[in-house]
Amino acid sequence: MKVVVLAGPESSGKSWLAAELQAHFGGLMVGEYVRYFIDHHQRDTTLADIPAIARGQLAWEDAARAQQPRLLILDTHLLTNKLWSQTLFGDYPAWLDDELLARHYDLHLLLSPDDVEWTADGQRCQPQLADRQAFFQASLDWIEQHQQPALVIGGNWQERRAKAFAAVAQVLE
């Protein structure tokens, strides 16, 4: 089983690209638990919600891993939960670090916020490019610090799709 995770700031194309990858390569795709959580609770999240959101994300990921697909595509993972918690609340549950490093990921596709427009969807909160660039940099810093396999994906939508398809094809070889 190969595990590819999409990382980066909001509105950089993670969900779109995850769906494109699944449509092209097959496998299983795991969405963002936080979107389910917000839709279910119909309120802004708090620091106290982060453990439940992270555990929900892990449960979805682990259930998909248990099916042993040839390709597992994660629209997000705990790095995003950690960074959003830091961004919104200035803190995060420390156990996220251990849980994040306990799982193997074959490739992180880190999507740049540059060259694509921010799109409001009722849950997004970083319309300023500088904020999304800071989130991208924090993601890159973590990936580099923990020596995770990664490829930065930028450009227009077609370029993002082509780069991601080539990278995933290589992982699957």
Secondary structure, DSSP 8 states (H G I E B T S, - for coil): -EEEEEESSTTSSHHHHHHHHHHHH-SEEE--HHHHHHHHH-S---GGGHHHHHHHHHHHHHHHHHT--SEEEES--HHHHHHHHHHHHS---THHHHHHHHS--SEEEEE-STTS-----SS----SHHHHHHHHHHHHHHHHHTT--EEEE-SSHHHHHHHHHHHHHHHH-
